[in-house]
Amino acid sequence: MGIQLNHISGLTLALLAAAVIAPAGHAQDTASQTIPDALNDLGTTYSGDYFRNRGIVRQGKRIIGLDFPERALEWDANATSAAVRDILLLQTTSDPTIRVPDLANPYSSSLLTSPSSSVPYVGSEFIFETF
């Protein structure tokens, strides 16, 4: 009387196949992408970078006529344009006034706001001499 391993070997083979085929788990990325990085990624979404464009499969598709680089560049430009339009729309519609920080100004006063006196300060007026 022997032990039949048909069921055990089939189960082992199924578990082994599931372990090999299953994708690897990845930790979730909690950091959000910045706007400049997102726009840079949009610029190469369809057209790809130089190294992706020089692959054998991509070159073969171009020879056969299945891949058009001009169309991919157009799709990238449209995606980037739509993203910039949406970003500008969000920036301008969030508040009725666009607020920006003041630039550093070395001049803290002006001639219009300075007190007037009959005796001007030395160096506060222009002296035009005729030659």
C-alpha angles and dihedrals in degrees: 000000000000133000113253110225097183095103095041094047092048091050091047091049092050092050091047092050091048091051093050097044097042114101119246117258118247130197114247115255107233096182113096122225119254121238096250091049091048092051091049090052091049090055092065103030098109104015097044128204127295096272094049091049093054096057120122094242093052092046090049091052090052092051092050092044101247097114126056115190093195091058092049090051090049091052090050091050092049092049092049092046092050091048093050090047091051093047092050091046091052091048095051101039099048092077132011090235124051106225121203129171117259117253119242109271122198091197111079097173141028136213091251093057097042116101114261119235136169092237110059121213117258109264095017097103137053118245114205112200122193117223 
